[in-house]
């Protein structure tokens, strides 16, 4: 099984694990400086991540965001807004850590996502 299939399979399982919540277009999911007690899986649609007026990324289905604040306990470093009618699976802090501890593929998914964002950021700034 390829990594892409494994990643897509894991996203599919996460999306089926909890019912997604609808976020209409333009909904602020969280703002920079908010406490971070949840991570989000994009089941449908897309979310823009921004720092003030500057767009720094876009997360499309299947994708995840909001993990950084859970990992280091910091406040949200970006704002997240639904670009279109979007469905998100909301993973609370306690479930996030259970999955990190008990599911190596979930841990790999989170780490891979963070590595990709770091590489994208590095490419954008060079």
Secondary structure, 3 states (H helix, E strand, C coil): CCHHHHHHHHHHHHHHHCCCEEECCCCEEECCCCECCEEEEEEECEEEEEECCEEEEEEECCEEECHHHHHHCCECCCEEEECCCEEEEEEEHHHHHHHHHHCHHHHHHHHHHHHHHHHHHHHHHC
